[in-house]
Amino acid sequence: MDIRKPNDFELKRILSLSPQAVFDGTLGEVRPTKEKIEQLIEPLLKKGNYYLIAIENDTLMGWILIGTSKDQFTDKIYGFIYELFVLEEFRGKGISKMLMRTGIDYLKQDGYSEVRLSAFAGNQAIKLYEKFGFNIRTITMSLPI
C-alpha cells in the first residue's frame, strides 16, 4: 500500500465519494450534495491544503485532507486535519492509523508545531485521535429549540 498525493483522476474519485465521507463523519446528520462538497473543498485546495491517499493496486482505500488553519482568538497558524476517511470495505485494517501518521508527518515537515482537528461527538475515530495524543480543546454544544 502506498500513501501519496492523488493524481487528477484520483482527486475526482475522492470528490465523488466525499458526500459519503461527510455523512459517515457526521454520524448521518449531514448528507451534502456534490455541489456543497465542491464549495467546501475547492477553497481549501486553492489555499494549499492537500489530500494524501491510501492506494493499493490502483484501488483507492481512503484519504486524509490536511493543511493549515488559524486560531480565531490568537491568530496562531497550525496544521489541521480536515477529513479522514476509509472506504467501508477497507476498514479495520489500520489504514486510518497509517493515514494519520503520514498526515501528521507531512504537517511536521511543512513546519507546523501543532495539529488540530474537529470531530462529531460519538464518532468512533475519536478513539484513534486520542491514541495519537489529541486532547479535547473546545466543545461545541447544541440545543434544539
ROMI-447213 format. One record per residue: residue in one letter; z, x, y of N, C-alpha, C, O in turn; residue number from 1. Coordinates in steps of 0.2 Angstrom, whole numbers, plus 5000, padded with zeros to 4 digits. Layout:
! residues N
+------+------+--------+---------+-------+---------+----------+------+--------+---------+------+--------+---------+-----+
: code : n.up : n.east : n.north : ca.up : ca.east : ca.north : c.up : c.east : c.north : o.up : o.east : o.north : pos :
+------+------+--------+---------+-------+---------+----------+------+--------+---------+------+--------+---------+-----+
:    A :    Z :      X :       Y :     Z :       X :        Y :    Z :      X :       Y :    Z :      X :       Y : NUM :
...
+------+------+--------+---------+-------+---------+----------+------+--------+---------+------+--------+---------+-----+
//
This chain:
! residues 145
+------+------+--------+---------+-------+---------+----------+------+--------+---------+------+--------+---------+-----+
: code : n.up : n.east : n.north : ca.up : ca.east : ca.north : c.up : c.east : c.north : o.up : o.east : o.north : pos :
+------+------+--------+---------+-------+---------+----------+------+--------+---------+------+--------+---------+-----+
:    M : 5000 :   5004 :    4994 :  5000 :    5000 :     5000 : 5000 :   5004 :    5006 : 5004 :   5009 :    5007 :   1 :
:    D : 4996 :   5003 :    5011 :  4996 :    5006 :     5017 : 4999 :   5002 :    5023 : 4998 :   4996 :    5023 :   2 :
:    I : 5002 :   5005 :    5028 :  5004 :    5002 :     5034 : 5001 :   5005 :    5039 : 5001 :   5011 :    5041 :   3 :
:    R : 4996 :   5001 :    5043 :  4992 :    5004 :     5048 : 4990 :   4999 :    5053 : 4992 :   4993 :    5052 :   4 :
:    K : 4987 :   5001 :    5059 :  4985 :    4996 :     5064 : 4978 :   4993 :    5061 : 4975 :   4996 :    5057 :   5 :
:    P : 4978 :   4986 :    5062 :  4972 :    4982 :     5059 : 4965 :   4984 :    5063 : 4965 :   4986 :    5069 :   6 :
:    N : 4960 :   4983 :    5059 :  4953 :    4983 :     5062 : 4952 :   4976 :    5065 : 4956 :   4972 :    5065 :   7 :
:    D : 4946 :   4975 :    5068 :  4945 :    4969 :     5072 : 4945 :   4963 :    5067 : 4947 :   4957 :    5068 :   8 :
:    F : 4942 :   4964 :    5061 :  4941 :    4959 :     5056 : 4949 :   4957 :    5054 : 4950 :   4951 :    5053 :   9 :
:    E : 4953 :   4962 :    5052 :  4960 :    4960 :     5050 : 4964 :   4957 :    5056 : 4968 :   4953 :    5054 :  10 :
:    L : 4962 :   4959 :    5062 :  4966 :    4956 :     5068 : 4964 :   4948 :    5068 : 4968 :   4944 :    5069 :  11 :
:    K : 4958 :   4947 :    5067 :  4956 :    4940 :     5067 : 4959 :   4936 :    5061 : 4961 :   4930 :    5062 :  12 :
:    R : 4960 :   4939 :    5056 :  4964 :    4936 :     5050 : 4971 :   4935 :    5052 : 4974 :   4929 :    5050 :  13 :
:    I : 4974 :   4939 :    5055 :  4981 :    4939 :     5057 : 4982 :   4933 :    5062 : 4986 :   4928 :    5061 :  14 :
:    L : 4977 :   4932 :    5067 :  4977 :    4927 :     5072 : 4976 :   4920 :    5068 : 4979 :   4915 :    5070 :  15 :
:    S : 4972 :   4920 :    5063 :  4971 :    4914 :     5060 : 4977 :   4911 :    5055 : 4978 :   4906 :    5054 :  16 :
:    L : 4981 :   4916 :    5053 :  4987 :    4915 :     5049 : 4993 :   4914 :    5054 : 4999 :   4912 :    5051 :  17 :
:    S : 4993 :   4916 :    5060 :  4999 :    4916 :     5064 : 5002 :   4909 :    5065 : 5008 :   4909 :    5066 :  18 :
:    P : 4998 :   4904 :    5065 :  5002 :    4897 :     5066 : 5007 :   4896 :    5060 : 5012 :   4893 :    5061 :  19 :
:    Q : 5005 :   4898 :    5054 :  5010 :    4898 :     5048 : 5015 :   4902 :    5049 : 5021 :   4901 :    5048 :  20 :
:    A : 5014 :   4908 :    5052 :  5020 :    4913 :     5053 : 5025 :   4910 :    5058 : 5031 :   4911 :    5057 :  21 :
:    V : 5022 :   4907 :    5063 :  5027 :    4904 :     5068 : 5031 :   4898 :    5065 : 5037 :   4897 :    5066 :  22 :
:    F : 5027 :   4894 :    5061 :  5030 :    4888 :     5058 : 5036 :   4891 :    5053 : 5041 :   4888 :    5054 :  23 :
:    D : 5034 :   4896 :    5049 :  5040 :    4899 :     5045 : 5045 :   4902 :    5049 : 5051 :   4900 :    5047 :  24 :
:    G : 5044 :   4906 :    5054 :  5049 :    4909 :     5058 : 5053 :   4904 :    5062 : 5059 :   4906 :    5063 :  25 :
:    T : 5051 :   4898 :    5063 :  5055 :    4894 :     5067 : 5058 :   4888 :    5062 : 5060 :   4883 :    5065 :  26 :
:    L : 5057 :   4890 :    5056 :  5060 :    4885 :     5051 : 5057 :   4878 :    5051 : 5061 :   4873 :    5050 :  27 :
:    G : 5051 :   4878 :    5053 :  5047 :    4872 :     5053 : 5048 :   4868 :    5059 : 5045 :   4862 :    5059 :  28 :
:    E : 5051 :   4871 :    5064 :  5052 :    4867 :     5070 : 5046 :   4867 :    5075 : 5045 :   4863 :    5079 :  29 :
:    V : 5042 :   4872 :    5074 :  5036 :    4873 :     5079 : 5030 :   4874 :    5074 : 5030 :   4878 :    5070 :  30 :
:    R : 5025 :   4870 :    5076 :  5018 :    4871 :     5072 : 5013 :   4872 :    5078 : 5010 :   4867 :    5080 :  31 :
:    P : 5012 :   4878 :    5080 :  5007 :    4879 :     5085 : 5000 :   4879 :    5083 : 4998 :   4880 :    5078 :  32 :
:    T : 4996 :   4877 :    5088 :  4988 :    4877 :     5087 : 4986 :   4884 :    5087 : 4989 :   4889 :    5090 :  33 :
:    K : 4980 :   4885 :    5085 :  4977 :    4892 :     5086 : 4976 :   4894 :    5093 : 4977 :   4899 :    5095 :  34 :
:    E : 4975 :   4889 :    5097 :  4974 :    4890 :     5105 : 4981 :   4892 :    5108 : 4981 :   4897 :    5112 :  35 :
:    K : 4986 :   4889 :    5105 :  4993 :    4891 :     5108 : 4994 :   4898 :    5106 : 4997 :   4902 :    5109 :  36 :
:    I : 4993 :   4900 :    5099 :  4994 :    4907 :     5097 : 4990 :   4912 :    5101 : 4993 :   4917 :    5103 :  37 :
:    E : 4984 :   4910 :    5103 :  4980 :    4915 :     5107 : 4983 :   4915 :    5114 : 4983 :   4921 :    5117 :  38 :
:    Q : 4985 :   4910 :    5117 :  4989 :    4910 :     5123 : 4995 :   4915 :    5123 : 4996 :   4918 :    5128 :  39 :
:    L : 4998 :   4915 :    5118 :  5004 :    4919 :     5117 : 5003 :   4926 :    5115 : 5006 :   4931 :    5118 :  40 :
:    I : 4998 :   4927 :    5111 :  4996 :    4934 :     5108 : 4992 :   4938 :    5113 : 4993 :   4944 :    5114 :  41 :
:    E : 4987 :   4935 :    5116 :  4982 :    4939 :     5120 : 4985 :   4943 :    5125 : 4984 :   4949 :    5126 :  42 :
:    P : 4990 :   4940 :    5129 :  4993 :    4944 :     5134 : 4997 :   4950 :    5132 : 4998 :   4955 :    5135 :  43 :
:    L : 5000 :   4949 :    5126 :  5004 :    4954 :     5123 : 5000 :   4960 :    5121 : 5001 :   4966 :    5122 :  44 :
:    L : 4994 :   4958 :    5118 :  4990 :    4964 :     5116 : 4986 :   4967 :    5122 : 4985 :   4973 :    5122 :  45 :
:    K : 4985 :   4963 :    5127 :  4982 :    4966 :     5133 : 4987 :   4971 :    5136 : 4985 :   4976 :    5140 :  46 :
:    K : 4994 :   4970 :    5136 :  4999 :    4974 :     5139 : 5000 :   4980 :    5134 : 5004 :   4985 :    5136 :  47 :
:    G : 4997 :   4981 :    5129 :  4998 :    4987 :     5124 : 5002 :   4986 :    5118 : 5003 :   4990 :    5114 :  48 :
:    N : 5004 :   4980 :    5117 :  5008 :    4978 :     5111 : 5003 :   4978 :    5105 : 4997 :   4977 :    5107 :  49 :
:    Y : 5005 :   4979 :    5099 :  5000 :    4980 :     5094 : 5003 :   4978 :    5087 : 5010 :   4978 :    5086 :  50 :
:    Y : 4999 :   4976 :    5083 :  5001 :    4975 :     5076 : 5000 :   4981 :    5071 : 4996 :   4985 :    5072 :  51 :
:    L : 5005 :   4981 :    5066 :  5004 :    4985 :     5060 : 5004 :   4980 :    5055 : 5007 :   4975 :    5054 :  52 :
:    I : 4999 :   4982 :    5050 :  4998 :    4978 :     5044 : 5000 :   4981 :    5038 : 5000 :   4987 :    5037 :  53 :
:    A : 5003 :   4977 :    5033 :  5003 :    4980 :     5026 : 4997 :   4977 :    5022 : 4996 :   4971 :    5022 :  54 :
:    I : 4994 :   4982 :    5019 :  4987 :    4980 :     5016 : 4987 :   4985 :    5010 : 4989 :   4990 :    5009 :  55 :
:    E : 4984 :   4981 :    5004 :  4983 :    4985 :     4998 : 4976 :   4982 :    4995 : 4975 :   4976 :    4995 :  56 :
:    N : 4972 :   4986 :    4993 :  4965 :    4984 :     4991 : 4962 :   4979 :    4995 : 4959 :   4974 :    4992 :  57 :
:    D : 4962 :   4980 :    5001 :  4959 :    4976 :     5006 : 4962 :   4969 :    5007 : 4959 :   4964 :    5009 :  58 :
:    T : 4968 :   4968 :    5004 :  4972 :    4962 :     5004 : 4977 :   4962 :    5009 : 4982 :   4967 :    5008 :  59 :
:    L : 4977 :   4958 :    5014 :  4982 :    4958 :     5019 : 4988 :   4955 :    5016 : 4988 :   4949 :    5014 :  60 :
:    M : 4994 :   4958 :    5017 :  5000 :    4956 :     5014 : 5005 :   4954 :    5019 : 5009 :   4949 :    5018 :  61 :
:    G : 5005 :   4957 :    5025 :  5010 :    4955 :     5030 : 5008 :   4959 :    5036 : 5004 :   4964 :    5036 :  62 :
:    W : 5012 :   4958 :    5042 :  5012 :    4962 :     5048 : 5018 :   4961 :    5052 : 5022 :   4957 :    5051 :  63 :
:    I : 5018 :   4966 :    5057 :  5023 :    4966 :     5062 : 5020 :   4967 :    5068 : 5015 :   4971 :    5069 :  64 :
:    L : 5022 :   4963 :    5074 :  5019 :    4964 :     5080 : 5025 :   4967 :    5085 : 5030 :   4965 :    5086 :  65 :
:    I : 5023 :   4973 :    5087 :  5028 :    4977 :     5091 : 5025 :   4979 :    5098 : 5019 :   4979 :    5099 :  66 :
:    G : 5030 :   4981 :    5102 :  5028 :    4983 :     5109 : 5034 :   4984 :    5113 : 5039 :   4986 :    5111 :  67 :
:    T : 5033 :   4982 :    5119 :  5038 :    4983 :     5124 : 5040 :   4977 :    5128 : 5036 :   4972 :    5128 :  68 :
:    S : 5046 :   4977 :    5130 :  5049 :    4971 :     5134 : 5053 :   4974 :    5139 : 5055 :   4980 :    5139 :  69 :
:    K : 5056 :   4969 :    5144 :  5060 :    4972 :     5149 : 5066 :   4967 :    5150 : 5065 :   4961 :    5150 :  70 :
:    D : 5072 :   4970 :    5150 :  5078 :    4966 :     5151 : 5078 :   4962 :    5158 : 5077 :   4965 :    5163 :  71 :
:    Q : 5079 :   4956 :    5157 :  5078 :    4952 :     5163 : 5084 :   4953 :    5169 : 5083 :   4951 :    5174 :  72 :
:    F : 5090 :   4956 :    5166 :  5095 :    4957 :     5171 : 5095 :   4964 :    5173 : 5096 :   4965 :    5179 :  73 :
:    T : 5093 :   4969 :    5169 :  5094 :    4976 :     5171 : 5087 :   4979 :    5172 : 5087 :   4985 :    5175 :  74 :
:    D : 5082 :   4976 :    5171 :  5075 :    4979 :     5171 : 5074 :   4985 :    5166 : 5069 :   4988 :    5167 :  75 :
:    K : 5079 :   4986 :    5162 :  5078 :    4991 :     5157 : 5072 :   4989 :    5152 : 5071 :   4984 :    5150 :  76 :
:    I : 5068 :   4994 :    5151 :  5062 :    4994 :     5146 : 5064 :   4996 :    5139 : 5068 :   5001 :    5138 :  77 :
:    Y : 5062 :   4992 :    5134 :  5064 :    4993 :     5127 : 5059 :   4991 :    5123 : 5055 :   4987 :    5124 :  78 :
:    G : 5059 :   4994 :    5116 :  5055 :    4991 :     5111 : 5056 :   4984 :    5109 : 5062 :   4983 :    5109 :  79 :
:    F : 5051 :   4981 :    5107 :  5053 :    4974 :     5105 : 5048 :   4972 :    5099 : 5042 :   4974 :    5098 :  80 :
:    I : 5051 :   4969 :    5094 :  5048 :    4966 :     5088 : 5047 :   4959 :    5089 : 5051 :   4955 :    5089 :  81 :
:    Y : 5040 :   4957 :    5091 :  5038 :    4950 :     5092 : 5038 :   4946 :    5086 : 5039 :   4940 :    5086 :  82 :
:    E : 5035 :   4949 :    5081 :  5034 :    4945 :     5075 : 5034 :   4949 :    5069 : 5032 :   4955 :    5069 :  83 :
:    L : 5037 :   4947 :    5063 :  5037 :    4950 :     5057 : 5035 :   4944 :    5052 : 5038 :   4939 :    5052 :  84 :
:    F : 5030 :   4945 :    5048 :  5028 :    4940 :     5043 : 5025 :   4943 :    5037 : 5021 :   4948 :    5037 :  85 :
:    V : 5027 :   4941 :    5031 :  5024 :    4942 :     5025 : 5021 :   4936 :    5022 : 5025 :   4931 :    5021 :  86 :
:    L : 5015 :   4936 :    5019 :  5012 :    4930 :     5016 : 5016 :   4929 :    5010 : 5019 :   4933 :    5006 :  87 :
:    E : 5017 :   4922 :    5009 :  5022 :    4920 :     5004 : 5021 :   4923 :    4997 : 5026 :   4924 :    4994 :  88 :
:    E : 5015 :   4924 :    4995 :  5014 :    4927 :     4988 : 5016 :   4934 :    4987 : 5016 :   4937 :    4982 :  89 :
:    F : 5017 :   4937 :    4993 :  5019 :    4944 :     4993 : 5027 :   4945 :    4995 : 5029 :   4951 :    4995 :  90 :
:    R : 5030 :   4940 :    4996 :  5037 :    4940 :     4997 : 5042 :   4943 :    4991 : 5040 :   4942 :    4986 :  91 :
:    G : 5047 :   4946 :    4993 :  5052 :    4948 :     4988 : 5050 :   4955 :    4985 : 5053 :   4957 :    4980 :  92 :
:    K : 5045 :   4959 :    4988 :  5043 :    4965 :     4986 : 5045 :   4971 :    4990 : 5042 :   4976 :    4989 :  93 :
:    G : 5049 :   4969 :    4995 :  5051 :    4975 :     5000 : 5046 :   4976 :    5006 : 5047 :   4981 :    5009 :  94 :
:    I : 5041 :   4972 :    5006 :  5036 :    4973 :     5012 : 5039 :   4972 :    5019 : 5037 :   4976 :    5023 :  95 :
:    S : 5043 :   4967 :    5020 :  5046 :    4967 :     5026 : 5050 :   4973 :    5028 : 5050 :   4975 :    5034 :  96 :
:    K : 5054 :   4976 :    5023 :  5058 :    4982 :     5025 : 5053 :   4988 :    5027 : 5055 :   4991 :    5031 :  97 :
:    M : 5048 :   4988 :    5023 :  5043 :    4994 :     5025 : 5040 :   4993 :    5032 : 5039 :   4997 :    5035 :  98 :
:    L : 5038 :   4986 :    5033 :  5035 :    4985 :     5040 : 5040 :   4986 :    5045 : 5039 :   4989 :    5050 :  99 :
:    M : 5047 :   4984 :    5044 :  5052 :    4985 :     5049 : 5053 :   4993 :    5050 : 5053 :   4995 :    5056 : 100 :
:    R : 5054 :   4996 :    5045 :  5055 :    5004 :     5045 : 5049 :   5007 :    5049 : 5050 :   5011 :    5053 : 101 :
:    T : 5043 :   5005 :    5047 :  5037 :    5008 :     5050 : 5037 :   5006 :    5058 : 5036 :   5010 :    5062 : 102 :
:    G : 5038 :   5000 :    5059 :  5038 :    4997 :     5066 : 5043 :   5001 :    5070 : 5041 :   5003 :    5076 : 103 :
:    I : 5049 :   5002 :    5068 :  5054 :    5005 :     5072 : 5052 :   5012 :    5073 : 5054 :   5015 :    5078 : 104 :
:    D : 5050 :   5016 :    5068 :  5047 :    5022 :     5068 : 5042 :   5023 :    5074 : 5042 :   5028 :    5078 : 105 :
:    Y : 5037 :   5019 :    5074 :  5032 :    5019 :     5079 : 5035 :   5018 :    5086 : 5033 :   5021 :    5091 : 106 :
:    L : 5040 :   5013 :    5087 :  5043 :    5012 :     5093 : 5047 :   5018 :    5095 : 5047 :   5020 :    5101 : 107 :
:    K : 5050 :   5021 :    5091 :  5054 :    5028 :     5092 : 5049 :   5033 :    5095 : 5050 :   5036 :    5100 : 108 :
:    Q : 5043 :   5034 :    5091 :  5038 :    5038 :     5093 : 5035 :   5037 :    5100 : 5033 :   5041 :    5104 : 109 :
:    D : 5035 :   5030 :    5101 :  5032 :    5028 :     5108 : 5037 :   5029 :    5114 : 5036 :   5028 :    5119 : 110 :
:    G : 5043 :   5032 :    5112 :  5048 :    5034 :     5117 : 5054 :   5029 :    5118 : 5058 :   5030 :    5123 : 111 :
:    Y : 5054 :   5024 :    5115 :  5060 :    5019 :     5116 : 5066 :   5021 :    5112 : 5066 :   5024 :    5107 : 112 :
:    S : 5072 :   5020 :    5116 :  5078 :    5022 :     5113 : 5082 :   5016 :    5110 : 5087 :   5016 :    5107 : 113 :
:    E : 5079 :   5010 :    5111 :  5082 :    5003 :     5109 : 5076 :   4999 :    5107 : 5071 :   4999 :    5110 : 114 :
:    V : 5078 :   4995 :    5102 :  5073 :    4990 :     5099 : 5077 :   4983 :    5099 : 5083 :   4983 :    5097 : 115 :
:    R : 5074 :   4978 :    5101 :  5077 :    4971 :     5101 : 5072 :   4966 :    5097 : 5066 :   4968 :    5097 : 116 :
:    L : 5074 :   4961 :    5096 :  5070 :    4955 :     5093 : 5074 :   4949 :    5093 : 5080 :   4949 :    5095 : 117 :
:    S : 5070 :   4943 :    5092 :  5073 :    4937 :     5093 : 5072 :   4933 :    5086 : 5067 :   4934 :    5083 : 118 :
:    A : 5076 :   4929 :    5084 :  5076 :    4925 :     5078 : 5079 :   4919 :    5078 : 5084 :   4918 :    5081 : 119 :
:    F : 5076 :   4914 :    5075 :  5079 :    4907 :     5075 : 5085 :   4908 :    5070 : 5085 :   4911 :    5065 : 120 :
:    A : 5091 :   4904 :    5072 :  5097 :    4904 :     5068 : 5095 :   4901 :    5062 : 5091 :   4896 :    5061 : 121 :
:    G : 5098 :   4904 :    5056 :  5096 :    4901 :     5050 : 5090 :   4905 :    5046 : 5089 :   4904 :    5040 : 122 :
:    N : 5086 :   4909 :    5050 :  5081 :    4912 :     5047 : 5083 :   4917 :    5042 : 5088 :   4921 :    5044 : 123 :
:    Q : 5080 :   4917 :    5036 :  5083 :    4922 :     5031 : 5082 :   4929 :    5033 : 5085 :   4934 :    5031 : 124 :
:    A : 5077 :   4931 :    5038 :  5076 :    4938 :     5040 : 5081 :   4941 :    5043 : 5082 :   4947 :    5044 : 125 :
:    I : 5086 :   4937 :    5046 :  5092 :    4939 :     5050 : 5096 :   4944 :    5045 : 5098 :   4949 :    5048 : 126 :
:    K : 5096 :   4943 :    5039 :  5100 :    4947 :     5034 : 5097 :   4954 :    5034 : 5100 :   4959 :    5034 : 127 :
:    L : 5090 :   4954 :    5034 :  5086 :    4960 :     5034 : 5088 :   4964 :    5041 : 5089 :   4970 :    5041 : 128 :
:    Y : 5087 :   4960 :    5046 :  5088 :    4964 :     5053 : 5095 :   4967 :    5053 : 5096 :   4972 :    5056 : 129 :
:    E : 5100 :   4963 :    5051 :  5107 :    4966 :     5051 : 5108 :   4972 :    5046 : 5111 :   4977 :    5048 : 130 :
:    K : 5104 :   4972 :    5041 :  5104 :    4978 :     5036 : 5101 :   4984 :    5040 : 5103 :   4990 :    5039 : 131 :
:    F : 5097 :   4983 :    5045 :  5094 :    4988 :     5049 : 5098 :   4991 :    5054 : 5097 :   4995 :    5058 : 132 :
:    G : 5104 :   4987 :    5056 :  5109 :    4988 :     5061 : 5108 :   4984 :    5067 : 5111 :   4986 :    5072 : 133 :
:    F : 5104 :   4979 :    5067 :  5103 :    4975 :     5073 : 5110 :   4971 :    5073 : 5112 :   4968 :    5068 : 134 :
:    N : 5112 :   4970 :    5080 :  5118 :    4966 :     5081 : 5116 :   4960 :    5086 : 5111 :   4961 :    5089 : 135 :
:    I : 5120 :   4955 :    5085 :  5118 :    4949 :     5090 : 5120 :   4951 :    5097 : 5125 :   4954 :    5098 : 136 :
:    R : 5115 :   4950 :    5101 :  5116 :    4952 :     5108 : 5117 :   4946 :    5113 : 5121 :   4946 :    5117 : 137 :
:    T : 5113 :   4941 :    5112 :  5113 :    4935 :     5115 : 5112 :   4929 :    5110 : 5110 :   4930 :    5105 : 138 :
:    I : 5115 :   4923 :    5112 :  5114 :    4917 :     5108 : 5111 :   4912 :    5113 : 5114 :   4911 :    5118 : 139 :
:    T : 5106 :   4909 :    5111 :  5103 :    4903 :     5114 : 5106 :   4897 :    5111 : 5105 :   4896 :    5105 : 140 :
:    M : 5108 :   4892 :    5115 :  5111 :    4886 :     5112 : 5107 :   4880 :    5114 : 5104 :   4880 :    5119 : 141 :
:    S : 5107 :   4875 :    5110 :  5103 :    4869 :     5111 : 5107 :   4863 :    5110 : 5111 :   4862 :    5106 : 142 :
:    L : 5106 :   4858 :    5115 :  5110 :    4851 :     5114 : 5105 :   4846 :    5115 : 5102 :   4845 :    5120 : 143 :
:    P : 5103 :   4842 :    5109 :  5098 :    4836 :     5110 : 5102 :   4831 :    5114 : 5108 :   4829 :    5113 : 144 :
:    I : 5098 :   4828 :    5119 :  5102 :    4823 :     5123 : 5097 :   4817 :    5124 : 5098 :   4812 :    5127 : 145 :
+------+------+--------+---------+-------+---------+----------+------+--------+---------+------+--------+---------+-----+
//
